[in-house]
Amino acid sequence: MDTELLQIEPPHLTFVFELKKQSSCLVHLANNASHYVAFKVKTTSPKKYCVRPTIGIIKPHASCDFTVTMQPQRSAPPDFQCKDKFLIQSTIVPVGTTPDQISSQFFSKESGNYVEEKKLRVVLISPPSSPVLLPVNSDLYHHDSLGGYKDRIPTVDGLENLPPSLTVAEEKSLEPTQDMEEDTTGEDMISKHVENDPRTQSKIEVEIGMKQGEDDLRLNLAKDYEELKSRLSIMESKLREADETIAKLTEEKRANTREKNLLKLELMLKRKRNMKRPQVGFPLLFVCVVALVSVTVGYYAHP
């Protein structure tokens, strides 16, 4: 084909690597063809990564995304060089094909299918860190992990790391004892520089907000714990009442069963006694037959 079936962005998978933490990367697929295109994602380390979804169908000139999640790792690779790779296969499928109908035969070149393959390598980057103040040649710099040294603050009157906004008069008004002059001057410089740095202030505000959120979360957890504890005590009391009720019903059932068995036994004994009683005189049927025979004989004997 003249053009590729799928346009894949980004050209490589970038993960922010932190020990014992997950990291995800989103991959965008765009269908450049006028046909339905099926795709399949493979990797050299299936236990290390989780891909959702691994198989899908993209309509003509439509797009689709899939997410790759790197599982938490206990150690970093040497020099942050990762050798893991991903393979994205794509092929044309008939209209109306569903993802459940896709099998490995669709992506087999031996079957005569046109299959495009594109490999994506994995790139690891370190998490961005906050700026750090470092003294270099008696000057104060902003050190950024990505940009190096920035925002130079020159020295004044031979005092190391002294901000320009601090004048000599202000220095004398804030002058401490001679033994601690150097230490307190450096501390005042750093504290004032931190106050003038909007990035540092925003970071402090974020940390304060996180601490407040943690305190609120702890309070909510404590309240939830007490509520659950009270509910558990209520449920335990109800369970004890239910156990007592079940025990009473079981005892009543046993008593009823004993009474029923006693009644059956008495009835059987009465029947046996009635069967054992001897018969007195002749049975009524025998008397009736003898009377009938006597009448008949008498009738024929005296015509």
C-alpha positions in Angstrom: 0.0 0.0 0.0 1.1 3.6 -0.7 0.3 4.9 2.8 0.5 3.3 6.2 -2.7 1.8 7.7 -2.2 3.4 11.1 -0.5 6.6 12.3 1.0 5.9 15.7 1.8 8.7 18.2 4.1 9.0 20.1 6.9 7.2 18.2 8.2 5.7 21.4 6.8 4.9 24.9 7.9 7.3 27.6 7.5 6.3 31.3 8.3 8.4 34.3 10.3 5.9 36.3 10.0 5.8 40.1 10.9 2.8 42.3 7.9 0.8 43.5 5.4 3.0 41.6 3.3 2.4 38.5 3.7 4.5 35.4 1.4 4.8 32.4 1.7 5.9 28.8 -1.1 6.6 26.3 -0.7 5.6 22.6 -2.9 7.2 19.9 -3.8 5.2 16.8 -5.3 6.9 13.7 -6.7 4.9 10.8 -5.5 6.4 7.5 -7.2 3.9 5.3 -10.8 3.7 3.9 -11.2 0.2 5.4 -11.8 -1.3 8.8 -8.4 -2.0 10.4 -7.7 -4.4 13.3 -4.7 -3.9 15.5 -2.8 -6.1 18.0 -0.2 -5.0 20.6 2.7 -7.3 21.7 5.6 -6.8 24.0 8.9 -8.5 24.8 8.1 -8.3 28.6 4.4 -9.3 29.0 4.8 -9.7 32.8 6.3 -6.2 33.2 3.6 -4.3 31.3 -0.2 -4.2 31.2 -1.8 -3.2 27.9 -5.5 -2.2 27.7 -6.9 -3.1 25.2 -4.5 -5.4 23.4 -6.8 -6.0 20.4 -9.2 -3.6 18.7 -10.9 -2.5 15.5 -10.7 1.1 14.1 -13.3 2.4 11.6 -12.2 4.2 8.5 -10.5 7.5 9.2 -11.2 7.1 12.9 -8.9 6.9 15.9 -8.4 4.8 19.0 -6.2 4.9 22.2 -4.7 2.2 24.3 -2.9 2.5 27.6 0.4 0.8 28.6 1.1 0.5 32.3 4.5 -0.4 33.7 4.2 -2.4 36.9 6.2 -1.2 40.0 9.9 -2.1 39.7 12.2 -2.7 42.6 15.4 -1.5 40.8 16.3 0.8 38.0 18.0 -0.5 34.8 21.6 0.5 34.3 21.9 4.1 33.0 18.1 4.2 32.6 18.5 2.3 29.4 15.5 0.0 28.8 15.7 -2.7 26.2 11.9 -3.5 26.2 10.1 -3.1 23.0 6.5 -3.1 21.7 5.2 -4.4 18.4 1.9 -3.0 16.9 0.5 -5.1 14.1 -2.3 -3.9 11.9 -4.4 -5.5 9.1 -7.5 -4.8 7.0 -10.6 -6.7 8.2 -14.2 -7.1 6.7 -16.9 -4.6 7.6 -18.8 -5.7 10.7 -16.0 -7.7 12.3 -16.0 -7.4 16.1 -13.0 -7.6 18.5 -14.3 -11.0 19.7 -13.9 -12.4 16.2 -10.2 -11.4 15.9 -7.8 -14.3 16.1 -4.1 -14.7 15.5 -4.8 -15.8 11.9 -5.7 -12.2 11.0 -2.1 -11.2 11.7 -0.4 -14.1 10.0 1.5 -13.3 6.9 1.5 -17.0 5.9 -2.2 -16.8 5.3 -1.7 -14.2 2.6 -2.9 -11.3 4.7 -1.4 -7.8 4.4 0.1 -7.1 7.8 1.9 -3.9 8.9 4.2 -4.0 11.8 5.8 -1.1 13.7 8.1 -1.4 16.7 8.1 1.1 19.6 11.0 1.3 22.0 10.7 2.2 25.7 12.2 5.4 27.1 12.6 5.9 30.9 12.8 9.4 32.4 13.3 10.5 36.0 10.6 12.4 37.8 10.9 16.2 37.7 12.4 17.5 40.9 11.9 21.0 42.5 14.6 23.7 42.1 17.5 23.6 44.7 19.6 26.5 45.8 23.3 25.8 45.5 26.2 28.2 46.2 28.7 28.5 43.4 31.7 30.8 43.7 30.1 32.9 46.5 26.9 33.4 44.3 23.5 31.9 44.7 21.9 30.0 41.9 18.6 28.2 41.1 19.5 24.7 40.2 17.0 22.9 38.1 17.2 19.2 37.3 16.3 19.9 33.7 17.8 23.4 33.0 20.9 23.6 35.1 21.8 26.8 37.0 19.5 29.8 36.6 18.7 33.2 38.2 22.1 34.2 39.5 22.0 36.4 42.7 25.2 38.3 43.1 27.1 39.0 46.3 27.0 42.4 48.1 29.8 43.8 50.3 31.6 40.5 50.3 28.7 38.7 52.1 28.2 35.3 50.5 24.7 34.6 49.1 23.3 38.0 50.0 20.1 39.0 48.0 20.3 42.3 46.2 17.2 43.6 48.0 19.0 43.5 51.3 20.7 46.8 52.0 23.5 47.6 54.5 21.2 49.5 56.8 18.8 46.6 56.9 21.7 44.3 57.5 22.8 46.4 60.5 19.3 46.5 61.9 19.0 42.8 61.7 22.6 42.2 62.8 22.9 39.2 65.3 25.7 38.4 67.6 29.2 38.0 66.1 29.5 34.3 66.8 26.4 33.4 64.8 26.6 36.2 62.2 27.6 34.0 59.2 25.1 31.3 59.9 22.1 33.6 60.5 23.0 35.7 57.4 22.9 32.6 55.2 19.7 31.5 56.8 18.1 34.9 56.3 19.3 35.0 52.7 17.8 31.6 51.9 14.5 32.3 53.7 14.0 35.6 51.8 15.0 34.1 48.5 12.5 31.3 49.1 9.8 33.9 49.8 10.6 35.7 46.6 10.5 32.4 44.5 7.0 31.8 43.3 7.8 28.1 42.4 9.0 27.4 45.9 6.0 29.2 47.4 3.6 27.2 45.2 5.4 24.0 46.3 5.1 25.0 50.0 1.4 25.8 49.4 0.9 22.4 47.8 2.7 20.7 50.7 0.5 22.6 53.2 -2.6 21.6 51.3 -1.4 18.0 51.2 -0.8 18.0 55.0 -4.3 19.5 55.6 -5.8 16.9 53.3 -3.9 14.2 55.2 -5.2 15.6 58.5 -8.8 15.7 57.1 -8.4 12.2 55.8 -7.2 10.9 59.2 -10.2 12.6 60.9 -12.6 11.1 58.4 -10.9 7.7 58.8 -11.2 8.0 62.6 -14.9 8.9 62.4 -15.5 6.0 59.9 -13.7 3.6 62.3 -15.8 4.7 65.2 -19.0 4.4 63.2 -18.0 0.9 61.9 -17.1 -0.1 65.5 -20.6 1.0 66.7 -22.3 -0.8 63.8 -20.3 -4.0 64.6 -21.3 -3.9 68.2 -25.0 -3.5 67.2 -24.6 -6.4 64.7 -23.0 -8.6 67.4 -25.9 -7.9 69.8 -28.4 -8.8 67.1 -26.5 -11.9 66.4 -26.5 -12.9 70.0 -30.3 -12.4 70.2 -30.7 -14.4 67.0 -28.6 -17.3 68.5 -30.8 -17.2 71.6 -34.0 -17.3 69.6 -32.7 -20.2 67.5 -31.7 -22.1 70.6 -35.2 -21.7 72.1 -36.9 -22.8 68.8 -34.6 -25.8 68.6 -35.5 -26.8 72.2 -39.2 -26.4 71.5 -38.9 -28.5 68.4 -37.2 -31.3 70.4 -39.9 -31.2 73.0 -42.6 -31.4 70.4 -40.8 -34.3 68.7 -40.6 -36.2 72.1 -44.4 -35.6 72.7 -45.2 -36.8 69.3 -43.2 -40.0 69.7 -44.8 -40.7 73.1 -48.3 -40.3 71.6 -47.4 -42.7 68.8 -46.1 -45.2 71.3 -49.3 -45.0 73.4 -51.4 -45.5 70.3 -49.5 -48.6 69.3 -49.8 -50.1 72.8 -53.6 -49.6 72.8 -53.9 -51.3 69.5 -51.9 -54.3 70.7 -54.1 -54.5 73.8 -57.2 -54.6 71.8 -55.9 -57.3 69.5 -55.1 -59.5 72.5 -58.6 -59.4 74.1 -60.4 -62.9 73.9 -63.9 -63.0 72.2 -66.9 -63.8 74.5 -69.8 -65.8 72.8 -70.4 -66.4 69.1 -69.9 -63.8 66.4 -73.0 -62.1 65.1 -72.4 -63.4 61.6 -72.3 -67.0 62.9 -75.6 -66.5 64.7 -77.3 -65.1 61.6 -76.1 -68.0 59.5 -77.4 -70.6 62.0 -80.7 -68.9 62.3 -81.1 -68.8 58.5 -80.3 -72.5 58.2 -82.7 -73.4 61.1 -85.6 -71.5 59.4 -84.9 -73.2 56.1 -84.8 -76.7 57.6 -88.0 -76.1 59.6 -89.8 -74.8 56.5 -89.0 -77.9 54.5 -89.6 -80.3 57.4 -93.2 -79.1 58.0 -94.8 -78.4 54.6 
